[in-house]
């Protein structure tokens, strides 16, 4: 598995340019915005200026808000919104070809997302990975399902981006 610190040009503490990670799911209203929110909140809490997270969908309905249960799960878990990337103001969008080069790592939620990313953006194959454990779609589920999905996402984000942290 590729980790952020293994990417070519990974910044040192002296560098100002953060690595940009884009979490990708289908509609960009549940899983990927939750992963973005978790990664950004944890990076801020830990003083990790070398990391900035984003999210996108492969078939998003442009402008849709974050799913109500996703927002509630993040809030109940105590995930703090980050200035400039506030999950409460999230609107869905589909990943565009012109955006792909902006990201150092593209993280699909499932094998199917990774396959689509590879088909659409083969030139970025060396930057495309899957969450350590696939995260199934909670869309249409209840609050408990979203809370469970968020737990999966937190484990994956920790393993992928914060594995050196003891907490």
Order of alpha helices (4+ residues) and beta strands (2+ residues): beta-alpha-beta-alpha-alpha-beta-alpha-beta-alpha
